[in-house]
Amino acid sequence: MRVRVSGGRVFDPASGLVDVVRDVVIEDGRVVADDPTLPSHQVHDARGCVVMAGGIDLHSHIAGGKVNLARLLMTNDRAAFPEPFGDFCGCGGGQAAPTTHLTGCRYSQMGYTAVFEPAVVGANARHAHLEMADIPNIDTGGFLVLGNDDALLRLIAQGEGQGAVNDYVAWMLRATQCCAIKIVNPGGISAFKFNGRSLDLDEQGPFYGLTPRRILTTLQRAVTELGVPHPIHLHGCNLGIPGNIATTLATIGATDGFPLHLTHVQFHSYGTAGDRKFSSGAAELAAAVNANPHISVDVGQVVFGQTVTASADLMAQYRNHGIADPKKWIGMDIECDAACGVVPFAYRDKSFVNALQWAIGLELFLLIEDPWRVFLTTDHPNGAPFTSYPHLIRLLMDRDFRNAQLARLHKAARAHTNLESLTREYTLEEIAIVTRAAPARTLGLKDRGHLAPGAVGDVVLYEDGADREAMFSAPRLVLKDGREIVRNGEVVALVEGRTFAVKPDYDPLMDKRMDRWFDEAIGLKAKHFRIAEGEIRNGHGPSCVECAP
Amino acid sequence: MSTQAPRIVSDLACGFCGLGCDDLEVAVMFREVRPRRACPEAARLLRRGPGQPAAPRVGGREVPLVEAASAAAAHLKASRAAAFSGLGADVAGLRGLADLAVSFGASLDHAASEGLFRNLDTLQRVGWVACTLAELRNRCDVLVVVGADPTGLYSRFFERAVPAPRTDGTGPLFLPQGRTIVFLGHGPEAATRNLLAGQDVREVPVPDGLLAEALAALGAFVAGRSLADLGGAFAGALGEALQEVAGLLKAARYGVLTWNAATLQSGEAGLVVGRAADIVATLNATTRAAVFPLGGRDNGLGAHQVMLWRFGYPLRTLVGGGEARHAPGLYATAAALKDADLLLHTSAFRPDPPPAFDRGPVIALAHPETEFAREPEVFIPVGTPGVDHGGQVFRMDGVVCLPLEGLRDAGLASVAQAAAAILQAGRAA
């Protein structure tokens, strides 16, 4: 089956093709070199359209226990946003914490074809995968949360050496069928279980006496030596605390040249200037990112409205539970592994802090120069639901629109941001980079994020228009593996996605150690912790992302 | 053939009570399953004889599965108010039942959801801080068991949750000083007392009907009020004992309150749960504490989770016509059956018959040994997850999901297969 997407303006920065009118040809689900002598079975007219690879979101909480707890707390939001009735309705709904079926539908309706759950707790990994198997139309993958797990902290504290840590990390990645390592508040979640209320980068945590710096650098080295494509995906110390920019800058300084991805940096870029002791650290962070080519970030942009925050960082969520809106929240210490905290929240443009958070996110987007190292996220649902991406894209591409929004904000917040003076407007090429090419590259997805021969046939046609929000809200056409799944912003077919995993090697001795650890400490068999390939995506098994040790 | 040795299968996970033990052992010989290491409840539910299990029936007549599925689909199509009860199935089975509900329209509730909803009243309204089994096991230095001793329903709870410290370094990770276990309500049963011998066990007997009051007092003491502040309501031994428990919890490094909401007295269950969560919230301001609610029989927590991720609502929700409506008062099984015109009952883990229902046809996706008060219009005997096929079930903490292993092939369809067959028959018709 040959499918031709004909006459569109192709934006494929990974292949060096920017705004080039050409056909994209897909054969049996993959992009192939165009051979005009061969007949096409299906032709999609892309004239007047911008053609991009399928969108990739590398940080969006879409599956697993904390998302279900968020759904439990957000039934009003669920009722307010029912899934549209029709042939493809799954009787779900919700905007802040949408149901699985709706998650896949809404993402594909915006032209996204792959989304990564960035906080899979090992003990809850089977649940996360079961939910992912229920998400149609997008490929998924999970980042395993390490850095507060007692097994690891004990290994490091006992001085077992980097080799043992590497074997452990590889064992855990395989056991949980994940594709990258995430650290959430290194050592901090563990510290909170011992009643520690804060833990800074160079502070020794309780019981193990380990600093977050030590945990971070040990895991950075492990991921690098195992050859996991995506560097450590770090939710750093002191999330949300005024003045945390100092910690974030120190964290960049701690990386020792190892690559590092700093996630939702908006929440980690706060200064203490001004009479309200809360200010933007965006310029400092952007300068540090610009000066350090081994650092990448995603922003975690705030967009005003009701949402729910869901995080493994119970230390931070406990600190914030008093400002829950509505007033309820759930916390959980999980299985000598991690934790979670779920706190509903409404960001308001008339709130000084929220307005400044909004501005800080945009400052970061506009001040970080290299689009290959900044990814478009709202840390769904923590900064805003992912459905606000088209709005965010317009904020980045349209300065007049941005300034008009800025004018509506809390007055004092406006005085604390230099956003108005930032003239940069993202180009379509840059949007293609931050939503496709760059995330694919950092995740090691060689056949995604571009449209060169060999790429998966995930192709999106956006009708070019001055209103970028409208344009990116409802693509004219979305192809998944060459098959039409969305037309004019409406789902027209449901397909099963894949789930990505890495399979780094480890010394088989680790099997015995883990058997003993699970038997003695956890009270569960290691073999039941491990997820079999057949448990992924309804028996189809994972798609393997290559490691390059 | 009779001389062949049985196959011994070890380290099996168990999906029955919700505690998620995973060190069971059975001997399997063809269709026969004999438990070798299992609690009495699991042993009873794992045991299988060598015989051929029941075949599907329509109106009492044995038929092939496809025919039973067609009959079920026809009934479902004709129904205007179907109630799905039981929901005793693995995750795959629950997903299949959810598909049926989307396709034909039905309300959904689990047989063991009463306790869950008593907990949800607090969890959904205000929330709480909870922990999982391994945290309880390794970290909890003061455990307060509220209400009855859970051993009767969860016979290995104490063995798994609060093992005693050991000198060889293989015991709990963070409890060099051991722990205190307080029974607030009914005291421990004899077996529990034996099991916990050597640990610091305290008993604070509370008369039935006064448990919510006792927790209110405990909460007041934890919040720093004194016996005198309470105006004499708790003067006497109970008040003093509660004050002592409050002191233990405040001094604890990680206190845990556990209860089984299903066995609390219905009049006070909601208050007990709410106050327990409150006490934990107060404690967390200065030290660490968590709740650990017991429950989750027959993958009840799995049903809760699947409902949330598929429909965005807990159980007791009506699904169909492109919508889902959550109304616990209307769609709890007992209430739903008052208005239903069809009952689809699923019980794969145990031979529990469907609830009484005479307003329309009954479809039973049930354990082959189920004894029916009246023959269902459609009976599809289904395999038990962890006996007849593999599957996944959630543990009572709702976090850990366990893989179950199939032990034998007795030709029984899984709930997922039965649901898929019905769905297919409905589409074909």
Interface residues (C-beta under 8 A of the other chain):
Chain A: A63 G65 V67 N68 R71 L72 L73 T75 R78 P82 E83 F85 G86 C89 G90 C91 G92 G93 G94 A97 P98 T99 T100 H101 V121 A123 N124 R126 H127 L130 E131 D134 D150 F192 K193 F194 N195 F207 Y318 K327 K328 W329 I330 G331 M332 D333 I334 E335 C336 D337 V342 E520 A521 I522 G523 L524 K525 K527 H528 I531 A532 E535
Chain B: D11 A13 G20 D22 D23 V91 R95 A101 V102 L120 L123 Q124 R125 V126 G127 W128 V129 A130 C131 T132 L133 A134 E135 R137 N138 R139 R160 P163 T170 L173 F174 R253 Y254 N284 T287 R288 A290 Q305 L308 W309 R310 F311 G312 Y313 P314 V319 G320 G321 G322 E323 A324 H326 Q392 F394 G398 V399 V400 C401 L402 P403
